[in-house]
Amino acid sequence: MVLQNQSPLFGLTTGSLLQGRYRLLRESGGGYASAVYLAQDIEAGSEVTVKVFALPDELRERLRREERTVRDLEHEHIARVQD
């Protein structure tokens, strides 16, 4: 886990703005293919968790399918997918 100002995996820094909406506040975890950040949703005015992936092309479509499946699930023990 990297808990510093810049993620070596993605080159993102504290304060970076993703998709014009999510301002990264701090890195909170990650692994070999992803980084997890605490971020501010500047449209909603709330704090959210953002997970950024570094995946080979062959896994990107699989992740998109999983995201579409999980997006509609609602349960207190399942994180809500926004974007």
MODELLER restraints for C-alpha pairs under 7 A, 6 or more apart:
rsr = mdl.restraints
at = mdl.atoms
rsr.add(forms.Gaussian(group=physical.xy_distance, feature=features.Distance(at['CA:1:A'], at['CA:29:A']), mean=5.18, stdev=0.5))
rsr.add(forms.Gaussian(group=physical.xy_distance, feature=features.Distance(at['CA:1:A'], at['CA:30:A']), mean=5.66, stdev=0.5))
rsr.add(forms.Gaussian(group=physical.xy_distance, feature=features.Distance(at['CA:1:A'], at['CA:31:A']), mean=6.63, stdev=0.5))
rsr.add(forms.Gaussian(group=physical.xy_distance, feature=features.Distance(at['CA:2:A'], at['CA:29:A']), mean=6.50, stdev=0.5))
rsr.add(forms.Gaussian(group=physical.xy_distance, feature=features.Distance(at['CA:3:A'], at['CA:27:A']), mean=5.72, stdev=0.5))
rsr.add(forms.Gaussian(group=physical.xy_distance, feature=features.Distance(at['CA:3:A'], at['CA:28:A']), mean=6.45, stdev=0.5))
rsr.add(forms.Gaussian(group=physical.xy_distance, feature=features.Distance(at['CA:5:A'], at['CA:13:A']), mean=5.66, stdev=0.5))
rsr.add(forms.Gaussian(group=physical.xy_distance, feature=features.Distance(at['CA:5:A'], at['CA:14:A']), mean=5.64, stdev=0.5))
rsr.add(forms.Gaussian(group=physical.xy_distance, feature=features.Distance(at['CA:6:A'], at['CA:12:A']), mean=5.66, stdev=0.5))
rsr.add(forms.Gaussian(group=physical.xy_distance, feature=features.Distance(at['CA:6:A'], at['CA:13:A']), mean=4.47, stdev=0.5))
rsr.add(forms.Gaussian(group=physical.xy_distance, feature=features.Distance(at['CA:6:A'], at['CA:14:A']), mean=6.78, stdev=0.5))
rsr.add(forms.Gaussian(group=physical.xy_distance, feature=features.Distance(at['CA:7:A'], at['CA:13:A']), mean=6.65, stdev=0.5))
rsr.add(forms.Gaussian(group=physical.xy_distance, feature=features.Distance(at['CA:14:A'], at['CA:24:A']), mean=5.33, stdev=0.5))
rsr.add(forms.Gaussian(group=physical.xy_distance, feature=features.Distance(at['CA:14:A'], at['CA:25:A']), mean=5.42, stdev=0.5))
rsr.add(forms.Gaussian(group=physical.xy_distance, feature=features.Distance(at['CA:14:A'], at['CA:26:A']), mean=5.71, stdev=0.5))
rsr.add(forms.Gaussian(group=physical.xy_distance, feature=features.Distance(at['CA:15:A'], at['CA:23:A']), mean=5.61, stdev=0.5))
rsr.add(forms.Gaussian(group=physical.xy_distance, feature=features.Distance(at['CA:15:A'], at['CA:24:A']), mean=5.06, stdev=0.5))
rsr.add(forms.Gaussian(group=physical.xy_distance, feature=features.Distance(at['CA:15:A'], at['CA:25:A']), mean=6.03, stdev=0.5))
rsr.add(forms.Gaussian(group=physical.xy_distance, feature=features.Distance(at['CA:16:A'], at['CA:23:A']), mean=5.61, stdev=0.5))
rsr.add(forms.Gaussian(group=physical.xy_distance, feature=features.Distance(at['CA:16:A'], at['CA:24:A']), mean=5.45, stdev=0.5))
rsr.add(forms.Gaussian(group=physical.xy_distance, feature=features.Distance(at['CA:17:A'], at['CA:23:A']), mean=4.44, stdev=0.5))
rsr.add(forms.Gaussian(group=physical.xy_distance, feature=features.Distance(at['CA:17:A'], at['CA:24:A']), mean=6.44, stdev=0.5))
rsr.add(forms.Gaussian(group=physical.xy_distance, feature=features.Distance(at['CA:21:A'], at['CA:41:A']), mean=5.79, stdev=0.5))
rsr.add(forms.Gaussian(group=physical.xy_distance, feature=features.Distance(at['CA:21:A'], at['CA:42:A']), mean=5.53, stdev=0.5))
rsr.add(forms.Gaussian(group=physical.xy_distance, feature=features.Distance(at['CA:21:A'], at['CA:43:A']), mean=6.35, stdev=0.5))
rsr.add(forms.Gaussian(group=physical.xy_distance, feature=features.Distance(at['CA:22:A'], at['CA:39:A']), mean=5.89, stdev=0.5))
rsr.add(forms.Gaussian(group=physical.xy_distance, feature=features.Distance(at['CA:22:A'], at['CA:40:A']), mean=5.52, stdev=0.5))
rsr.add(forms.Gaussian(group=physical.xy_distance, feature=features.Distance(at['CA:22:A'], at['CA:41:A']), mean=4.75, stdev=0.5))
rsr.add(forms.Gaussian(group=physical.xy_distance, feature=features.Distance(at['CA:22:A'], at['CA:42:A']), mean=6.19, stdev=0.5))
rsr.add(forms.Gaussian(group=physical.xy_distance, feature=features.Distance(at['CA:23:A'], at['CA:39:A']), mean=5.30, stdev=0.5))
rsr.add(forms.Gaussian(group=physical.xy_distance, feature=features.Distance(at['CA:23:A'], at['CA:40:A']), mean=5.12, stdev=0.5))
rsr.add(forms.Gaussian(group=physical.xy_distance, feature=features.Distance(at['CA:23:A'], at['CA:41:A']), mean=6.66, stdev=0.5))
rsr.add(forms.Gaussian(group=physical.xy_distance, feature=features.Distance(at['CA:24:A'], at['CA:37:A']), mean=6.37, stdev=0.5))
rsr.add(forms.Gaussian(group=physical.xy_distance, feature=features.Distance(at['CA:24:A'], at['CA:38:A']), mean=6.25, stdev=0.5))
rsr.add(forms.Gaussian(group=physical.xy_distance, feature=features.Distance(at['CA:24:A'], at['CA:39:A']), mean=4.34, stdev=0.5))
rsr.add(forms.Gaussian(group=physical.xy_distance, feature=features.Distance(at['CA:24:A'], at['CA:40:A']), mean=6.55, stdev=0.5))
rsr.add(forms.Gaussian(group=physical.xy_distance, feature=features.Distance(at['CA:25:A'], at['CA:38:A']), mean=5.54, stdev=0.5))
rsr.add(forms.Gaussian(group=physical.xy_distance, feature=features.Distance(at['CA:25:A'], at['CA:39:A']), mean=4.99, stdev=0.5))
rsr.add(forms.Gaussian(group=physical.xy_distance, feature=features.Distance(at['CA:25:A'], at['CA:40:A']), mean=6.86, stdev=0.5))
rsr.add(forms.Gaussian(group=physical.xy_distance, feature=features.Distance(at['CA:26:A'], at['CA:37:A']), mean=5.63, stdev=0.5))
rsr.add(forms.Gaussian(group=physical.xy_distance, feature=features.Distance(at['CA:26:A'], at['CA:38:A']), mean=5.46, stdev=0.5))
rsr.add(forms.Gaussian(group=physical.xy_distance, feature=features.Distance(at['CA:27:A'], at['CA:36:A']), mean=5.91, stdev=0.5))
rsr.add(forms.Gaussian(group=physical.xy_distance, feature=features.Distance(at['CA:27:A'], at['CA:37:A']), mean=4.24, stdev=0.5))
rsr.add(forms.Gaussian(group=physical.xy_distance, feature=features.Distance(at['CA:27:A'], at['CA:38:A']), mean=6.25, stdev=0.5))
rsr.add(forms.Gaussian(group=physical.xy_distance, feature=features.Distance(at['CA:28:A'], at['CA:36:A']), mean=5.60, stdev=0.5))
rsr.add(forms.Gaussian(group=physical.xy_distance, feature=features.Distance(at['CA:28:A'], at['CA:37:A']), mean=5.19, stdev=0.5))
rsr.add(forms.Gaussian(group=physical.xy_distance, feature=features.Distance(at['CA:28:A'], at['CA:38:A']), mean=6.38, stdev=0.5))
rsr.add(forms.Gaussian(group=physical.xy_distance, feature=features.Distance(at['CA:29:A'], at['CA:35:A']), mean=5.98, stdev=0.5))
rsr.add(forms.Gaussian(group=physical.xy_distance, feature=features.Distance(at['CA:29:A'], at['CA:36:A']), mean=4.98, stdev=0.5))
rsr.add(forms.Gaussian(group=physical.xy_distance, feature=features.Distance(at['CA:29:A'], at['CA:37:A']), mean=6.97, stdev=0.5))
rsr.add(forms.Gaussian(group=physical.xy_distance, feature=features.Distance(at['CA:30:A'], at['CA:36:A']), mean=5.23, stdev=0.5))
rsr.add(forms.Gaussian(group=physical.xy_distance, feature=features.Distance(at['CA:33:A'], at['CA:53:A']), mean=5.78, stdev=0.5))
rsr.add(forms.Gaussian(group=physical.xy_distance, feature=features.Distance(at['CA:33:A'], at['CA:54:A']), mean=4.98, stdev=0.5))
rsr.add(forms.Gaussian(group=physical.xy_distance, feature=features.Distance(at['CA:33:A'], at['CA:55:A']), mean=6.36, stdev=0.5))
rsr.add(forms.Gaussian(group=physical.xy_distance, feature=features.Distance(at['CA:34:A'], at['CA:51:A']), mean=6.68, stdev=0.5))
rsr.add(forms.Gaussian(group=physical.xy_distance, feature=features.Distance(at['CA:34:A'], at['CA:52:A']), mean=5.38, stdev=0.5))
rsr.add(forms.Gaussian(group=physical.xy_distance, feature=features.Distance(at['CA:34:A'], at['CA:53:A']), mean=4.29, stdev=0.5))
rsr.add(forms.Gaussian(group=physical.xy_distance, feature=features.Distance(at['CA:34:A'], at['CA:54:A']), mean=5.82, stdev=0.5))
rsr.add(forms.Gaussian(group=physical.xy_distance, feature=features.Distance(at['CA:35:A'], at['CA:51:A']), mean=5.72, stdev=0.5))
rsr.add(forms.Gaussian(group=physical.xy_distance, feature=features.Distance(at['CA:35:A'], at['CA:52:A']), mean=5.29, stdev=0.5))
rsr.add(forms.Gaussian(group=physical.xy_distance, feature=features.Distance(at['CA:35:A'], at['CA:53:A']), mean=6.68, stdev=0.5))
rsr.add(forms.Gaussian(group=physical.xy_distance, feature=features.Distance(at['CA:36:A'], at['CA:49:A']), mean=6.88, stdev=0.5))
rsr.add(forms.Gaussian(group=physical.xy_distance, feature=features.Distance(at['CA:36:A'], at['CA:50:A']), mean=5.68, stdev=0.5))
rsr.add(forms.Gaussian(group=physical.xy_distance, feature=features.Distance(at['CA:36:A'], at['CA:51:A']), mean=4.41, stdev=0.5))
rsr.add(forms.Gaussian(group=physical.xy_distance, feature=features.Distance(at['CA:36:A'], at['CA:52:A']), mean=6.38, stdev=0.5))
rsr.add(forms.Gaussian(group=physical.xy_distance, feature=features.Distance(at['CA:37:A'], at['CA:49:A']), mean=5.68, stdev=0.5))
rsr.add(forms.Gaussian(group=physical.xy_distance, feature=features.Distance(at['CA:37:A'], at['CA:50:A']), mean=5.15, stdev=0.5))
rsr.add(forms.Gaussian(group=physical.xy_distance, feature=features.Distance(at['CA:37:A'], at['CA:51:A']), mean=6.38, stdev=0.5))
rsr.add(forms.Gaussian(group=physical.xy_distance, feature=features.Distance(at['CA:38:A'], at['CA:47:A']), mean=6.94, stdev=0.5))
rsr.add(forms.Gaussian(group=physical.xy_distance, feature=features.Distance(at['CA:38:A'], at['CA:48:A']), mean=6.01, stdev=0.5))
rsr.add(forms.Gaussian(group=physical.xy_distance, feature=features.Distance(at['CA:38:A'], at['CA:49:A']), mean=4.84, stdev=0.5))
rsr.add(forms.Gaussian(group=physical.xy_distance, feature=features.Distance(at['CA:38:A'], at['CA:50:A']), mean=6.42, stdev=0.5))
rsr.add(forms.Gaussian(group=physical.xy_distance, feature=features.Distance(at['CA:39:A'], at['CA:47:A']), mean=5.64, stdev=0.5))
rsr.add(forms.Gaussian(group=physical.xy_distance, feature=features.Distance(at['CA:39:A'], at['CA:48:A']), mean=5.30, stdev=0.5))
rsr.add(forms.Gaussian(group=physical.xy_distance, feature=features.Distance(at['CA:39:A'], at['CA:49:A']), mean=5.90, stdev=0.5))
rsr.add(forms.Gaussian(group=physical.xy_distance, feature=features.Distance(at['CA:39:A'], at['CA:50:A']), mean=6.50, stdev=0.5))
rsr.add(forms.Gaussian(group=physical.xy_distance, feature=features.Distance(at['CA:40:A'], at['CA:46:A']), mean=5.80, stdev=0.5))
rsr.add(forms.Gaussian(group=physical.xy_distance, feature=features.Distance(at['CA:40:A'], at['CA:47:A']), mean=4.53, stdev=0.5))
rsr.add(forms.Gaussian(group=physical.xy_distance, feature=features.Distance(at['CA:40:A'], at['CA:48:A']), mean=6.07, stdev=0.5))
rsr.add(forms.Gaussian(group=physical.xy_distance, feature=features.Distance(at['CA:41:A'], at['CA:47:A']), mean=5.98, stdev=0.5))
rsr.add(forms.Gaussian(group=physical.xy_distance, feature=features.Distance(at['CA:41:A'], at['CA:48:A']), mean=6.47, stdev=0.5))
rsr.add(forms.Gaussian(group=physical.xy_distance, feature=features.Distance(at['CA:71:A'], at['CA:80:A']), mean=6.81, stdev=0.5))
rsr.add(forms.Gaussian(group=physical.xy_distance, feature=features.Distance(at['CA:71:A'], at['CA:81:A']), mean=5.24, stdev=0.5))
